[in-house]
Amino acid sequence: MSIVKALKKLGKKLNTAGTEPSGKTIAGVLGSIEESFNISGSAGAYVTAIELELTEGVVSGGTATLSDETTVPITVTTATE
């Protein structure tokens, strides 16, 4: 799975409306998530940065930084299609 596709799936899960973000590049998808999606937490914090970890070119995890400067781990699981 490409990083762009993985980010779109992540964005869809984070979005309270369940809508997939747009974009054809990593920057485009992240920009769509930032601009268009309500992904704020219960206390009003929202995602300001996403850092992804790659293992042999595949996204294996990462960290999301919130507006209140807390961090949240990103867990990646392998989906069966």
N, C-alpha and C positions, 0 to 999 in steps of 0.2 A: 504494500500500500504506500502511496506517495505521501510526503509530508503535507502537501496541500489537502489531499483527501482526508488525512487524519485530523487536520485542523478544522476542516469543515464539519466532521463528525463531532469533534469536541465542542465547536461553537454551537452546533444544534442542541447538544445536551445541556450546555450552559444557558441557552436562551430560554426564558420562561415561556415563550410562545412556541418553542419547538421548531423554529424555522432555520434552515441551513443558511449560513453566511454566504455572500457572493465572493467572487475573486478567483483569479486563475494562477496567482502566485502566492507565496507565503505572506509577503507584505500586503497583498491585496486582501487576502482572507482575514489577516489580523486587523487591518484597517476597517473592514466591514464589521468585524466583531466589536471593535472599539466604538465605531460611529453609530451602529444601527441596533445593537442588541441590549436589552435590559438584563444584565448579568450581575446586578448588585446583590450583595448578601443581605441577610436579615437586618444587620445593623446599618445598612446603607453604604457599606464599602463596595467598591467596584474594581474590576481588574484593570491595572495600569500597565502591566508587563507580563509577558509569558516567556520563560526560558525553557527550551526543550533539550533533553539529553538524547544523544544519538548513540546507538550501539551498532556498529557495522553498517551505518547509513540508514538505520531504521529508528524511528522515534520510540524510545523505551521508557520515558518518563519526563519529569520536569518540575518546574515550580511556577506558580502564578503569584505575582505580587499585587496586593490590593492597595487601594487608595489610602488606607490607614497604616500602610507600611508593613502589614503582616504578610506572611507568605503561606501559601497553601500548596501542598504537594499535588502533582498531576500523576495519576496512575494510568498506565496504558495496559490494556488487555487485548489479546488477540481474538478478533471476532471470527466466527465461522460463517461463511457465506453460502 
